[in-house]
Amino acid sequence: MSKPDSYSKLLRHPQWFARRQEIFERDKHQCRCCQQTHQLHVHHRAYLYHASNGQPVLPWAYPDHLLITLCSDCHTAGHQIHQVPTLQTTLL
C-alpha cells in the first residue's frame, strides 16, 4: 500500500469488517498463538500486489491461508520480530 491513510481507510471498509469476522469465526475467536480471546486483530501474513499492474490487493481479497487471528500483544510482537513479506500474485 503506498499511502498509510488509504490503507487505514480500507481497514474501516464494511468488506474488511465482514472478512475479519469470517477469520475470527474460523479461528474460534481466539489468538492462534496464545489463545487469548480479547483485543483480537486479523494479521496479513504477507502483503500482496497484482503482478500485472503493481496495485495492492484489497485487504479483504486475500486467501484464508494468508490471514490469521492474533491478539494485540502477539500481533505487535510478531511485527517486531518478523518483516511481513511482500509478494506479487497473478492468482487473484
Protein Blocks (a to p, Z undefined) as FASTA:
>chain_A
ZZlklmmmmmmgfklmmmmmmmmmmnoopafklopaghiacddfbdcddfklopacdfkl
pcfklgccddfklmmmmmmmpccdddddfkZZ
